[in-house]
Amino acid sequence: MSDRDRSDAVYAALLERAGERWVQPRIERTQRVLDLLDNPQRTYRVVHITGTNGKTSTARMIDALVRAHGLRTGVFTSPHLERFTERILIDGEPIEDAAIVEAWEEISPFVHMVDAELASDGQDPLTFFELLTVLAFVAFADAPVDVAVIEVGMGGSWDSTNTADGDVAVLAPVGIDHADRLGGTLAEIAAVKSGIIKDGALVVSARQNPDAEAVIRAAANDRGARVAFEGRDFGLTEARLAVGGQQLSVQGLAGRYDEAYLPVYGSHQGQNAALAIAAVEMLLGAGERPVSAEVLAEAFAVVSTPGRLQLLGTDPTVLVDAAHNPHGAAALASALRESFAFEQWGLVLGVLGDKDAEGIIAALAPAAARVFLTAPASDRAADPDALADIAEAAGLDVTVHVDLAAAADEARAWAGESSQRAVVVAGSVVLAGEAIGLARAEGWKRGSGDE
């Protein structure tokens, strides 16, 4: 059996457990396994990231900046687009299959032990995400890495990743998402997310709603943590469109960074970059030592954000962006207006049933000339016909398609009728992953005319 086959078998074993949506407000189960493994998550420094949108992009930028300083890194993010090894990066690359297998073999005896303890107490076994977290922490220790950049799965305080002690806590913009688990107000959600702030830690936060900011400030104060906010202590001061991305000016905590080239689109990505710079200034210099111009240029040159304003096709131009909640959808709509010259966008949209489809459609409606509705390949997918009712009520021109391939074919044919048209696939991380695979299989980049 090949390493890939053995790694896929590990993933299959994880999938037999309660899924990622099965969460309870406790981390003791994960901590028990980690205690038996002698707490591998304490063998490296940690940047811990929460928020509603921008977490993964910010994590990738932090990772690139830390690696450009000559340090070895691990990154843990979720969900994946195509293959689960994307969730665990070592030095910027998906973890090798052999390393997954080795980590699994290392943790398995202790997993069985804790499962047995839970069963004797009348509790369910460890979940998919609890074990994936342990797997990542062990893999980082085995690598070994100097710094781990860890994205929460959901929330913060009771997320299994909160078994790590973040030297720096990073809070991306907080919005309404997972309201059934985290709370129905920004203040309630911010209270859960600010639970990643540890005693005496360093904290950097994106610009927040006043209610969320007040909660984050109070949490930092209670834990003796130093906090810096975008807009007051650091921030993006200018973003100009450039070929293949944008030229940024950022006021950091310790220095000013002018004419920094970032090869991704969208002003929200410029703001993520400012947050990443501030986080690294905190991590490597307590906010008092700037990142050198050489290091910044080297780091940003290799930044990529798969599934976020990613170019999938040319002639016609096709982009993909996960945009799975209203905040992300609004950022996408703004980016399409700001960064591209097309007059009309065809929107291929598929949404999961537990998401705010009405809010997503309302945010994207101003940017969409025509909507091609479908369903992500998930048993949680929202009914495209129900989405059509929402989109038509918003005044949009809508067609419904049996799957992504059919929707994409129709959208690309529509866009091919005019050089002023392009396509964006959005609404779900699952759909984004499908689109990336479909574009590769069908060769959407064979033509010319990249935008």
Secondary structure, DSSP 8 states (H G I E B T S, - for coil): --HHHHHHHHHHHHHTS--TT---S--HHHHHHHHHTT-GGGSSEEEEEE-SSSHHHHHHHHHHHHHHTT--EEEE-S--SS-GGGGEEETTEE--HHHHHHHHHHHHHHHHHHHHHHHHTT-----HHHHHHHHHHHHHHHTT-SEEEEE-SSSSTTSGGGGS--SEEEE----S-SHHHH-SSHHHHHHHHGGG--TT-EEEE----HHHHHHHHHHHHHTT-EEEEBTTTBEEEEEEEETTEEEEEEE-SS-EEEEEEESS--HHHHHHHHHHHHHHHHHHHTTSS---HHHHHHHHHT---TTSSEEEETTTTEEEE---SHHHHHHHHHHHHHH---SEEEEEE--BTTS-HHHHHHHHGGG-SEEEE---SSTTB--HHHHHHHHHHTT--EEE-SSHHHHHHHHHHHHTT-TTEEEEEES-HHHHHHHHHHHHHHTTTSSS---
